[in-house]
Amino acid sequence: QVQLVESGGGLVQAGGSLRLSCAGSGIISRVNDMAWYRQAPGKQRELVVGITSGGSTNYADSVKGRFTISRDNAKNTVYLQMGSLKPEDTAVYLCNAVIGWVDKYVYWGQGTQVTVSS
């Protein structure tokens, strides 16, 4: 059974940094695109950044220059280094992975809370 488990969230002051991890387990097929999304209370889920299996990235304008995504394909793990955090970055951060060779399936983690205080 495929599972994605996020960790690294917490409470941080504005201007601070956090590093999130999302580790995949039970994966016996190819992991294609991976991504981080976030959802703040009362708001829609939004893409923060995505990364392909080859390392190409796509950042939301709101986090460009502050967040960095990386992945370790051998460990089926994706990371999100967040810096210069702002109160508006407060949200539940969820990782997402597209897994499969021909038939592809989307999996989600359960999320980790990031709270940035002003």
GICOR-V741527 format. One line per field, one symbol per residue. psi: psi as a letter, one per 20 degrees, with the letter a starting at -180 (. if undefined). burial: # if it has 9 or more other ideal C-beta (glycine too) atoms within 8 Angstrom, else .. A space follows every 50 residues. Layout:
psi->???
burial->???
This chain:
psi->ppqpoqrirapqqpiaqqoqqopqrjpjapodqqrprqoqpjrqpqpgqq prhijqqoqqhiipihqpqrqohhjlqqqooprlqqhiiprppqqqqopr fgpqqpqqriqppppoq.
burial->.########..#.#..########..#...#########......##### ##....#.##..#...#.#.##...#######..#...#.########## ...#..#.#.####.#..
